[in-house]
Amino acid sequence: MGLDDRLFEPPVADAEKVEARLAGLSPQLRAIIQRAGDALAADDLHAGQQALASALAVAPAQPDVLRLYGLLLARMGNHHAAAANFEAALRGAPDDAVTFWQYARACEDDGRLAAAFDLRRRAIESLPQSPLAWLDLGEHLFAHASAEAALAPLERATQLAPQFAPGLLKLGSAYLACGRAEDAARLIRQAIQVDPAFVPAWVALVDTKTFRMSAAEMQQVRALLGDSSALLPGERTALQFALALACERQGNYEEAWQRLVKANAARKGELPPWDAERFRLQERQSDEVFSRFQTRPIDPQLGSEVVFIVGLPRSGTTLVEQILSSHPDVTGAGELAALPQVLTDESTRLRRRYPEWVLDASAQDWQRLGMQYLESTRGAREGRPRFTDKLPSNWRALGAIRAMLPGARVVICRRDPLENCWSCFKQYFAKGWEFTNDIDHLGLFWRAFDHAASQWARRAPAWVREQNYEMLTGDPESEIRALLGFCGLPFDDACLRPHESRRSVRTLSAAQVREPMHEARVVAENYGALLDPLRSALGLSTPAEPATGVART
């Protein structure tokens, strides 16, 4: 079970309905259903299939058997049969919010967002007193509409289940995305008060950045980490990250370093291994093929409506998007998956990996791929003439962007490499960014980024801009005017006040971009020689003098 699994438990009021229904079954059938549910929770489809075969032989119309069988079929990719079983389960238990919830998630996993939304609305209509139904609707709106739209259903869910820690945390996250940091911290701390071992809330409290753990809260976390039976391994890792950041903010750099080394080693063991050799090969191939790329675009202005914002995580991409989206002509569309999906689809069609097929692609092929990207992002633009695509890892496809969408602007966010990579190393990422858990991998990734960014900024300076984070925060007006000019946007005073924008922000920097812009803080150098391994990995010289231990802010 990972950290996110704690967020997917039904509230007591909804769970009790399932328990009451199961209580009426024979002990043997209850045991089989429990075994099937445990197997699916552990993603053991074979064991789940065996248990459900036994359950179906005994009780083929029992709603929980049908519900779990629908879940199994969805995991196996048989979505049509899964839907039939979920619908049959609802006919047998129309008051079961858990079935609506799992059915909607199965539709969402299959990419059928409209069907998922319809199910969530059906759940509200059928079960207006179910906290799970309201919570699920709020989550859908938060993920696929806006944080503002999610507030009302999430608030209703917490009214119906005021002691449900995941619900309190989700409402707090929505408040944070809407710029209501004080309310967010209050809800997150309330979730901790309800369940002191609820690790996602501790992680969220630290990730707000604008709030510090109190001394009493830090002691509470240390006590949790000291209790060998209180936490699952993944929860323990996440809590180590949270406490390390709290130590850093307190100026206790030695403890922060020790905890982060331990946390990253544990996290590295929890995630799929990062293939450093495959990464090296892809970046070398990309550099080679695009250095020979000669194809002239059919329409040089194709993609002029999009501004790509790329960089490492924690490099200022959220701030740049917030600045641009404060302009009345720009929609901040967030981290879109459209570009990698277009390239993946083309690789699947050709049965060749990107970038192996690049030199064989014609101008017509690139035009087709560019049109495919624009069509797939149409719904993200909100009717404005320009929009941003802020998926940081799109820097790895800078050549494809220039070939597919020659009219697009690209803003490459750069930050002091030591500060940027240290910020990555100390951040708990729920998924992805596996390279950040290893200092040597961080160095490899940053050096590849540095090379690609410099190359493309030289090759296409009218279309690719390197935006320095320290310069942006040190001299905002000059840099923002230059940024808008590069994007072909007229100056607008609102861009100087990005913290006043009401758009919802759902990244780790949600609280920070709600504050007035201030000069970049220097943190990494406070660790002195402790960070020499990272300096070496990045190819940087070590500091001439040991750190004084005094924090610079």
C-alpha positions as CSV (number, residue, x, y, z in Angstrom):
1,M,0.0,0.0,0.0
2,G,1.4,3.4,-1.0
3,L,0.8,6.8,0.5
4,D,-2.0,7.6,-1.8
5,D,-4.0,4.6,-0.7
6,R,-4.8,6.4,2.6
7,L,-6.7,8.9,0.5
8,F,-9.0,6.2,-1.0
9,E,-10.8,4.9,2.1
10,P,-14.6,5.4,2.3
11,P,-16.0,7.5,5.2
12,V,-17.5,5.5,8.1
13,A,-21.1,6.3,7.1
14,D,-20.6,4.7,3.7
15,A,-18.4,1.9,4.8
16,E,-20.9,0.8,7.5
17,K,-23.5,0.2,4.7
18,V,-21.2,-2.3,3.1
19,E,-20.4,-4.0,6.4
20,A,-24.1,-4.3,7.3
21,R,-24.8,-5.9,4.0
22,L,-21.9,-8.4,4.4
23,A,-23.0,-9.2,7.9
24,G,-26.0,-10.9,6.5
25,L,-23.9,-13.4,4.5
26,S,-22.5,-16.7,5.6
27,P,-19.1,-16.6,7.2
28,Q,-17.7,-18.6,4.3
29,L,-18.9,-16.1,1.7
30,R,-17.8,-13.1,3.8
31,A,-14.3,-14.6,4.0
32,I,-14.2,-15.1,0.2
33,I,-15.3,-11.6,-0.5
34,Q,-12.8,-10.2,2.0
35,R,-10.0,-12.3,0.3
36,A,-11.0,-10.9,-3.1
37,G,-11.1,-7.3,-1.9
38,D,-7.6,-7.7,-0.2
39,A,-6.2,-9.2,-3.4
40,L,-7.5,-6.4,-5.6
41,A,-6.2,-3.8,-3.1
42,A,-2.8,-5.4,-3.4
43,D,-3.2,-5.5,-7.3
44,D,-3.0,-9.3,-7.2
45,L,-5.4,-9.9,-10.1
46,H,-4.7,-13.7,-10.2
47,A,-5.7,-14.2,-6.5
48,G,-8.6,-11.8,-6.9
49,Q,-9.9,-13.8,-9.9
50,Q,-9.6,-17.1,-8.1
51,A,-11.5,-15.7,-5.0
52,L,-14.2,-14.2,-7.2
53,A,-14.7,-17.4,-9.2
54,S,-15.5,-19.1,-5.9
55,A,-17.8,-16.2,-4.8
56,L,-19.7,-16.2,-8.1
57,A,-20.3,-19.9,-7.9
58,V,-21.9,-19.4,-4.5
59,A,-23.7,-16.0,-4.9
60,P,-23.7,-14.8,-8.5
61,A,-26.2,-12.0,-7.8
62,Q,-24.6,-10.7,-4.5
63,P,-23.9,-6.9,-5.0
64,D,-20.5,-6.9,-3.5
65,V,-19.4,-9.9,-5.5
66,L,-20.6,-8.1,-8.7
67,R,-18.9,-4.9,-7.6
68,L,-15.6,-6.6,-7.0
69,Y,-15.9,-8.6,-10.3
70,G,-16.5,-5.3,-12.1
71,L,-13.4,-3.9,-10.5
72,L,-11.4,-6.9,-11.5
73,L,-12.6,-6.8,-15.1
74,A,-11.8,-3.0,-15.3
75,R,-8.3,-3.7,-14.1
76,M,-8.0,-6.4,-16.8
77,G,-9.1,-3.9,-19.5
78,N,-12.5,-5.4,-20.2
79,H,-14.4,-2.2,-19.6
80,H,-17.6,-3.2,-21.3
81,A,-18.1,-6.3,-19.1
82,A,-16.9,-4.3,-16.0
83,A,-19.7,-1.8,-16.6
84,A,-22.3,-4.5,-16.9
85,N,-21.3,-5.9,-13.5
86,F,-21.2,-2.5,-11.8
87,E,-24.7,-1.8,-13.1
88,A,-25.9,-5.2,-11.9
89,A,-24.4,-4.4,-8.5
90,L,-26.2,-1.1,-8.3
91,R,-29.5,-2.8,-9.2
92,G,-29.0,-5.1,-6.2
93,A,-27.8,-2.3,-3.9
94,P,-28.9,1.1,-5.3
95,D,-27.9,2.8,-2.0
96,D,-24.2,1.8,-2.2
97,A,-21.9,4.8,-2.7
98,V,-18.9,2.6,-2.8
99,T,-20.1,1.0,-6.1
100,F,-20.8,4.4,-7.7
101,W,-17.3,5.5,-6.5
102,Q,-15.4,2.4,-7.9
103,Y,-17.5,2.4,-11.1
104,A,-16.7,6.1,-11.7
105,R,-13.0,5.6,-11.1
106,A,-13.0,2.7,-13.5
107,C,-14.6,4.9,-16.2
108,E,-12.0,7.6,-15.4
109,D,-9.1,5.2,-15.7
110,D,-10.5,4.2,-19.1
111,G,-10.5,7.9,-20.2
112,R,-14.3,8.2,-20.2
113,L,-14.5,11.4,-18.2
114,A,-18.1,12.2,-19.2
115,A,-19.3,8.8,-18.1
116,A,-17.4,9.2,-14.8
117,F,-19.0,12.6,-14.2
118,D,-22.5,11.2,-15.0
119,L,-22.0,8.4,-12.5
120,R,-21.0,10.9,-9.8
121,R,-24.0,13.0,-10.5
122,R,-26.2,9.9,-10.3
123,A,-24.6,9.1,-6.9
124,I,-25.5,12.5,-5.6
125,E,-29.1,12.3,-6.8
126,S,-29.5,8.8,-5.4
127,L,-27.6,9.3,-2.1
128,P,-27.7,13.0,-1.2
129,Q,-26.6,12.2,2.4
130,S,-23.5,10.2,1.3
131,P,-20.2,11.9,2.2
132,L,-18.4,9.6,-0.3
133,A,-20.7,10.7,-3.2
134,W,-20.0,14.4,-2.5
135,L,-16.3,13.8,-2.0
136,D,-16.0,11.9,-5.3
137,L,-17.8,14.7,-7.2
138,G,-15.6,17.3,-5.6
139,E,-12.5,15.3,-6.6
140,H,-13.7,15.1,-10.1
141,L,-14.3,18.8,-10.4
142,F,-11.0,19.6,-8.8
143,A,-9.1,17.4,-11.3
144,H,-11.1,18.2,-14.4
145,A,-12.8,21.5,-13.9
146,S,-11.5,23.9,-11.3
147,A,-10.7,24.1,-7.6
148,E,-13.4,26.7,-7.2
149,A,-16.0,24.4,-8.6
150,A,-14.9,21.6,-6.2
151,L,-15.3,23.7,-3.1
152,A,-19.1,23.3,-2.6
153,P,-19.2,19.5,-2.9
154,L,-16.1,19.0,-0.8
155,E,-17.5,21.4,1.9
156,R,-20.7,19.3,1.9
157,A,-18.7,16.1,2.3
158,T,-16.9,17.5,5.3
159,Q,-20.3,18.6,6.8
160,L,-21.6,15.1,6.5
161,A,-18.3,13.4,7.7
162,P,-16.5,16.0,9.9
163,Q,-14.2,13.4,11.4
164,F,-13.1,11.9,8.0
165,A,-9.4,12.9,7.7
166,P,-9.1,12.3,3.9
167,G,-12.1,14.6,3.3
168,L,-10.7,17.4,5.4
169,L,-7.3,17.1,3.6
170,K,-9.0,17.2,0.1
171,L,-10.9,20.3,1.1
172,G,-7.7,21.9,2.4
173,S,-6.0,21.1,-0.9
174,A,-8.8,22.8,-2.8
175,Y,-8.6,25.9,-0.5
176,L,-4.8,26.0,-1.1
177,A,-5.3,25.8,-4.9
178,C,-7.8,28.7,-4.6
179,G,-5.3,30.9,-2.7
180,R,-6.9,30.4,0.7
181,A,-3.7,29.3,2.5
182,E,-4.9,30.0,6.0
183,D,-8.1,27.9,5.5
184,A,-6.0,25.2,3.9
185,A,-3.6,25.0,6.9
186,R,-6.6,24.9,9.3
187,L,-8.2,22.0,7.5
188,I,-4.9,20.1,7.2
189,R,-4.2,20.5,10.9
190,Q,-7.8,19.4,11.6
191,A,-7.2,16.2,9.6
192,I,-4.1,15.6,11.7
193,Q,-6.0,16.2,14.9
194,V,-8.6,13.6,13.8
195,D,-6.0,11.1,12.7
196,P,-2.4,11.8,14.1
197,A,-1.0,9.0,12.0
198,F,-2.5,10.4,8.7
199,V,0.8,10.9,6.8
200,P,-0.7,12.6,3.7
201,A,-1.8,15.5,5.9
202,W,1.7,15.9,7.5
203,V,3.2,15.9,4.0
204,A,0.6,18.5,2.8
205,L,1.3,20.7,5.8
206,V,5.0,20.9,4.9
207,D,4.2,21.3,1.2
208,T,2.2,24.4,1.8
209,K,5.7,26.1,2.1
210,T,4.2,29.2,3.7
211,F,3.6,27.5,7.1
212,R,6.1,26.0,9.5
213,M,5.5,23.0,11.8
214,S,5.5,24.0,15.4
215,A,8.0,22.5,17.8
216,A,5.1,20.4,19.2
217,E,4.2,19.1,15.8
218,M,7.8,18.2,15.0
219,Q,7.9,16.2,18.2
220,Q,4.7,14.5,17.2
221,V,6.3,13.5,13.9
222,R,9.5,12.2,15.6
223,A,7.3,10.1,17.9
224,L,5.5,8.6,15.0
225,L,8.7,7.8,13.2
226,G,10.0,6.2,16.4
227,D,6.9,3.9,16.7
228,S,7.8,0.8,14.5
229,S,4.2,-0.3,14.4
230,A,2.5,3.0,13.6
231,L,3.3,3.4,9.9
232,L,3.6,1.4,6.7
233,P,7.0,1.6,5.0
234,G,5.9,4.1,2.3
235,E,4.3,6.3,4.9
236,R,7.4,6.3,7.0
237,T,9.4,7.4,3.9
238,A,7.1,10.3,3.2
239,L,7.1,11.4,6.8
240,Q,10.9,11.4,6.8
241,F,10.8,13.9,3.9
242,A,8.3,16.1,5.7
243,L,10.3,16.2,9.0
244,A,13.5,16.9,7.0
245,L,12.0,20.0,5.5
246,A,10.7,21.1,8.8
247,C,14.2,20.7,10.2
248,E,15.6,22.8,7.3
249,R,13.2,25.6,8.0
250,Q,14.3,25.5,11.6
251,G,17.9,25.8,10.6
252,N,18.8,22.3,11.7
253,Y,20.7,21.4,8.5
254,E,22.6,18.4,9.8
255,E,19.4,16.5,10.8
256,A,17.7,17.6,7.6
257,W,20.6,16.2,5.5
258,Q,20.7,12.9,7.4
259,R,16.9,12.4,7.2
260,L,16.9,13.2,3.4
261,V,19.6,10.8,2.6
262,K,17.7,8.1,4.4
263,A,14.4,9.1,2.9
264,N,15.7,9.2,-0.7
265,A,17.4,5.8,-0.3
266,A,14.1,4.3,0.9
267,R,12.1,6.1,-1.8
268,K,14.4,4.8,-4.5
269,G,13.6,1.2,-3.3
270,E,9.9,1.9,-3.4
271,L,9.8,3.1,-7.0
272,P,10.5,1.5,-10.4
273,P,14.3,1.9,-11.1
274,W,15.2,4.9,-13.2
275,D,17.0,3.7,-16.4
276,A,19.9,6.0,-16.6
277,E,21.4,4.3,-19.6
278,R,18.2,4.5,-21.6
279,F,18.0,8.2,-20.7
280,R,21.6,8.8,-21.9
281,L,20.9,7.0,-25.1
282,Q,17.6,8.9,-25.8
283,E,19.2,12.3,-25.2
284,R,22.3,11.5,-27.3
285,Q,20.0,10.2,-30.1
286,S,17.8,13.3,-29.9
287,D,20.8,15.6,-30.0
288,E,22.2,13.8,-33.0
289,V,19.1,13.6,-35.1
290,F,18.0,17.2,-34.6
291,S,21.5,18.4,-35.3
292,R,20.9,16.9,-38.8
293,F,17.2,17.9,-39.1
294,Q,16.5,19.9,-42.3
295,T,12.8,19.7,-42.9
296,R,11.1,23.1,-43.6
297,P,7.6,23.5,-42.1
298,I,4.6,23.8,-44.3
299,D,3.0,26.4,-42.1
300,P,5.7,28.4,-40.1
301,Q,3.0,29.9,-37.9
302,L,1.4,26.6,-36.8
303,G,1.2,26.5,-33.0
304,S,1.5,30.3,-32.5
305,E,-1.3,30.1,-29.9
306,V,0.8,28.0,-27.5
307,V,3.6,28.9,-25.1
308,F,5.4,25.8,-23.7
309,I,6.9,26.3,-20.3
310,V,9.6,23.7,-19.6
311,G,12.4,22.9,-17.1
312,L,13.3,20.8,-14.1
313,P,10.7,20.4,-11.3
314,R,11.1,23.2,-8.7
315,S,12.7,25.6,-11.3
316,G,10.0,28.3,-11.4
317,T,7.7,26.9,-14.1
318,T,4.6,27.5,-12.0
319,L,5.5,31.1,-11.3
320,V,6.1,31.7,-15.0
321,E,2.8,30.2,-15.9
322,Q,1.1,32.3,-13.2
323,I,2.6,35.4,-14.7
324,L,1.6,34.6,-18.2
325,S,-1.9,33.4,-17.3
326,S,-2.5,36.8,-15.5
327,H,-2.6,38.3,-19.0
328,P,-6.2,38.6,-20.3
329,D,-5.2,36.9,-23.6
330,V,-3.7,33.8,-22.0
331,T,-5.2,30.6,-20.5
332,G,-2.9,28.8,-18.0
333,A,-3.7,25.2,-19.1
334,G,-1.3,23.6,-16.6
335,E,0.6,20.4,-17.1
336,L,-0.9,18.9,-20.3
337,A,-0.1,15.3,-21.4
338,A,-0.8,16.1,-25.0
339,L,2.7,16.4,-26.4
340,P,4.1,13.1,-25.0
341,Q,0.9,11.4,-26.0
342,V,1.2,12.6,-29.6
343,L,4.8,11.3,-29.8
344,T,3.9,8.0,-28.1
345,D,1.0,7.5,-30.6
346,E,3.3,8.1,-33.5
347,S,6.0,5.8,-32.1
348,T,3.3,3.1,-31.7
349,R,2.0,3.6,-35.2
350,L,5.5,3.3,-36.7
351,R,6.7,0.6,-34.2
352,R,9.8,2.6,-33.6
353,R,10.8,4.6,-30.5
354,Y,11.2,8.4,-30.5
355,P,13.5,9.9,-31.7
356,E,14.5,7.0,-34.0
357,W,11.9,8.0,-36.6
358,V,12.6,11.7,-36.6
359,L,14.8,11.9,-39.8
360,D,12.3,9.8,-41.7
361,A,9.3,12.1,-40.9
362,S,8.2,14.4,-43.7
363,A,7.0,18.0,-43.5
364,Q,3.5,16.6,-43.9
365,D,4.0,14.2,-41.0
366,W,5.2,17.0,-38.7
367,Q,2.2,19.2,-39.8
368,R,-0.1,16.3,-39.0
369,L,1.4,15.8,-35.6
370,G,1.1,19.5,-34.8
371,M,-2.5,19.6,-35.8
372,Q,-3.1,16.5,-33.7
373,Y,-1.6,18.3,-30.7
374,L,-3.7,21.4,-31.2
375,E,-6.9,19.4,-31.6
376,S,-6.2,17.4,-28.4
377,T,-5.7,20.6,-26.4
378,R,-8.6,22.5,-27.8
379,G,-10.7,22.0,-24.6
380,A,-7.9,23.5,-22.4
381,R,-7.9,27.0,-24.0
382,E,-11.1,28.5,-22.5
383,G,-11.7,30.6,-25.6
384,R,-8.6,32.9,-25.2
385,P,-6.2,33.4,-28.1
386,R,-3.2,32.0,-26.3
387,F,-2.6,29.2,-23.8
388,T,0.3,27.7,-21.9
389,D,1.4,24.1,-21.6
390,K,3.5,23.7,-18.5
391,L,4.6,20.1,-18.5
392,P,8.2,20.5,-17.2
393,S,9.6,17.4,-18.9
394,N,8.7,18.7,-22.4
395,W,12.2,20.0,-22.6
396,R,13.1,16.5,-23.7
397,A,11.1,17.1,-26.9
398,L,12.3,20.6,-27.8
399,G,13.2,19.4,-31.3
400,A,9.8,17.8,-31.8
401,I,8.1,21.0,-30.6
402,R,10.1,23.1,-33.2
403,A,9.2,20.6,-36.0
404,M,5.6,20.1,-35.1
405,L,4.6,23.6,-33.9
406,P,7.1,26.0,-35.5
407,G,5.0,29.0,-34.4
408,A,5.1,28.1,-30.7
409,R,7.1,29.9,-28.1
410,V,9.1,27.9,-25.6
411,V,10.1,29.3,-22.2
412,I,12.9,27.3,-20.6
413,C,12.9,27.9,-16.8
414,R,16.4,27.9,-15.3
415,R,17.4,28.2,-11.6
416,D,20.7,28.0,-9.9
417,P,21.6,24.3,-10.5
418,L,22.6,23.6,-6.9
419,E,19.4,25.2,-5.5
420,N,17.2,23.6,-8.1
421,C,18.6,20.0,-7.7
422,W,18.7,20.3,-3.9
423,S,15.1,21.4,-4.0
424,C,14.3,18.2,-6.1
425,F,16.3,15.9,-3.7
426,K,14.4,17.1,-0.7
427,Q,10.9,16.9,-2.2
428,Y,8.6,13.9,-1.8
429,F,7.1,13.3,-5.2
430,A,4.0,11.0,-5.0
431,K,4.8,9.7,-8.5
432,G,7.3,10.2,-11.3
433,W,10.6,12.0,-11.2
434,E,12.4,8.9,-10.0
435,F,15.8,10.4,-10.9
436,T,15.5,12.9,-8.0
437,N,16.1,10.2,-5.4
438,D,19.8,9.7,-6.4
439,I,22.4,12.4,-6.4
440,D,24.3,11.0,-9.4
441,H,21.1,10.6,-11.4
442,L,20.1,14.2,-10.5
443,G,23.5,15.3,-11.9
444,L,23.1,13.3,-15.1
445,F,19.5,14.7,-15.6
446,W,20.5,18.3,-15.0
447,R,23.6,18.2,-17.3
448,A,21.4,16.8,-20.1
449,F,18.8,19.5,-19.5
450,D,21.5,22.2,-19.4
451,H,22.9,21.0,-22.8
452,A,19.5,20.8,-24.5
453,A,18.4,24.2,-23.1
454,S,21.6,25.9,-24.3
455,Q,21.5,24.3,-27.7
456,W,17.9,25.2,-28.5
457,A,18.2,28.7,-27.1
458,R,21.2,29.3,-29.5
459,R,19.5,27.6,-32.5
460,A,16.2,29.4,-32.3
461,P,16.5,32.5,-30.1
462,A,13.3,34.1,-31.6
463,W,11.3,31.1,-30.4
464,V,13.1,29.7,-27.4
465,R,13.9,31.8,-24.3
466,E,15.8,30.9,-21.2
467,Q,14.1,32.5,-18.2
468,N,16.4,32.8,-15.2
469,Y,14.5,32.4,-11.9
470,E,16.9,34.5,-9.8
471,M,16.7,37.3,-12.4
472,L,12.9,37.1,-12.6
473,T,12.5,37.4,-8.8
474,G,15.2,40.0,-8.4
475,D,14.0,42.4,-11.1
476,P,10.4,41.3,-11.9
477,E,9.2,44.3,-14.0
478,S,12.1,44.2,-16.5
479,E,12.0,40.4,-16.8
480,I,8.2,40.2,-17.1
481,R,8.2,42.9,-19.8
482,A,10.9,41.0,-21.7
483,L,9.0,37.7,-21.2
484,L,5.8,39.2,-22.6
485,G,7.6,40.7,-25.5
486,F,9.2,37.4,-26.3
487,C,5.7,35.7,-26.3
488,G,4.3,38.4,-28.6
489,L,2.0,39.7,-25.9
490,P,1.3,43.4,-25.2
491,F,2.3,44.5,-21.7
492,D,-0.4,44.2,-19.1
493,D,0.0,45.5,-15.6
494,A,-1.8,42.4,-14.1
495,C,1.3,40.3,-15.0
496,L,3.3,42.2,-12.4
497,R,0.9,40.9,-9.7
498,P,0.6,37.2,-10.4
499,H,-0.3,36.5,-6.8
500,E,-3.6,38.3,-7.3
501,S,-4.7,35.9,-10.1
502,R,-7.8,33.8,-9.1
503,R,-6.9,30.9,-11.3
504,S,-6.6,27.6,-9.4
505,V,-3.1,26.2,-9.0
506,R,-2.7,22.5,-8.3
507,T,1.1,22.1,-8.1
508,L,3.4,21.9,-5.1
509,S,4.0,25.7,-5.5
510,A,0.3,26.5,-5.0
511,A,0.8,28.5,-1.8
512,Q,4.0,30.2,-3.0
513,V,2.5,31.8,-6.1
514,R,-0.2,33.4,-4.0
515,E,2.4,35.5,-2.2
516,P,3.8,38.7,-3.7
517,M,7.0,37.9,-5.6
518,H,10.2,38.1,-3.6
519,E,13.8,37.6,-4.3
520,A,14.9,33.9,-4.6
521,R,15.9,32.5,-1.3
522,V,19.4,30.9,-1.0
523,V,19.1,27.6,1.0
524,A,21.5,25.0,-0.4
525,E,24.7,26.8,0.6
526,N,23.6,26.6,4.3
527,Y,24.5,22.9,4.1
528,G,28.1,23.7,3.4
529,A,30.3,20.6,2.6
530,L,27.3,18.3,3.1
531,L,26.3,19.1,-0.4
532,D,29.7,18.5,-2.0
533,P,28.5,15.1,-3.5
534,L,25.7,17.1,-5.3
535,R,28.1,19.8,-6.4
536,S,30.4,17.1,-7.8
537,A,27.5,15.4,-9.7
538,L,26.6,18.8,-11.2
539,G,30.2,19.6,-12.2
540,L,30.3,22.6,-9.8
541,S,33.2,23.7,-7.7
542,T,33.0,23.3,-3.9
543,P,32.7,26.4,-1.8
544,A,35.9,28.1,-0.7
545,E,34.8,28.4,2.9
546,P,32.8,26.1,5.1
547,A,29.2,27.2,5.8
548,T,28.6,29.4,8.7
549,G,25.4,27.7,9.7
550,V,23.5,31.0,9.5
551,A,20.5,30.7,7.2
552,R,20.2,33.3,4.4
553,T,16.6,34.1,3.4
